[in-house]
Amino acid sequence: MATAPQELQARKRYEPADVEPELMRRWLASGIFHPEPAGEAAENYSIAIPPPNITGALHMGHALNARSRTR
């Protein structure tokens, strides 16, 4: 994965196929996707958060409109 600085400077764009397979191999080998659980079973949970809207402005508009109607 070591690439000479001159080669990196000569590249015009990011090529995922050149970098990501080695990164994924290292991540899988490190075990980061399977952490050891800590605490009691009742303490271990996750909250599903919906993805943001594409524009973000739509979400802010809804938040601002809902707030102004409650006053």
C-alpha positions as CSV (number, residue, x, y, z in Angstrom):
1,M,0.0,0.0,0.0
2,A,3.0,2.3,0.4
3,T,3.0,4.6,-2.5
4,A,5.8,7.0,-3.4
5,P,4.9,10.7,-2.8
6,Q,5.8,11.5,-6.4
7,E,3.3,9.0,-7.7
8,L,0.6,10.4,-5.4
9,Q,1.3,13.9,-6.7
10,A,1.1,12.8,-10.3
11,R,-2.3,11.3,-9.9
12,K,-5.2,13.5,-11.0
13,R,-8.0,11.7,-9.2
14,Y,-8.7,9.2,-6.4
15,E,-8.9,5.6,-7.6
16,P,-10.8,3.6,-4.9
17,A,-9.7,0.2,-6.4
18,D,-6.1,1.1,-5.7
19,V,-6.6,1.9,-2.0
20,E,-9.8,0.4,-0.5
21,P,-9.1,-3.3,-0.8
22,E,-6.0,-3.0,1.4
23,L,-7.9,-0.7,3.9
24,M,-10.7,-3.2,4.1
25,R,-8.3,-6.1,4.7
26,R,-6.7,-4.2,7.5
27,W,-10.0,-3.2,9.1
28,L,-11.3,-6.8,8.9
29,A,-8.1,-8.1,10.4
30,S,-8.2,-5.6,13.3
31,G,-11.7,-6.8,14.4
32,I,-13.2,-3.3,14.5
33,F,-16.5,-4.5,13.1
34,H,-17.0,-6.9,16.0
35,P,-16.3,-5.1,19.3
36,E,-16.5,-6.9,22.6
37,P,-19.8,-6.0,24.3
38,A,-19.5,-4.1,27.6
39,G,-21.9,-3.7,30.4
40,E,-25.2,-5.5,31.0
41,A,-27.5,-6.7,28.1
42,A,-30.1,-4.1,29.1
43,E,-27.5,-1.3,28.6
44,N,-26.5,-2.3,25.1
45,Y,-28.9,-0.9,22.6
46,S,-29.0,1.3,19.5
47,I,-31.3,4.0,18.3
48,A,-32.1,4.0,14.6
49,I,-31.9,7.6,13.2
50,P,-33.4,8.2,9.8
51,P,-31.1,9.6,7.1
52,P,-31.2,13.4,6.6
53,N,-33.1,14.9,3.6
54,I,-31.1,15.4,0.5
55,T,-31.3,19.2,0.6
56,G,-31.3,19.8,4.3
57,A,-33.3,23.0,3.6
58,L,-36.5,21.0,3.5
59,H,-35.8,19.6,7.0
60,M,-35.0,23.0,8.4
61,G,-38.1,24.4,6.8
62,H,-40.3,21.8,8.5
63,A,-38.6,22.4,11.8
64,L,-39.1,26.2,11.6
65,N,-42.7,25.9,10.4
66,A,-43.6,23.5,13.2
67,R,-42.0,25.7,15.8
68,S,-43.7,28.9,14.6
69,R,-47.2,27.2,14.7
70,T,-46.8,26.2,18.3
71,R,-46.5,29.8,19.6
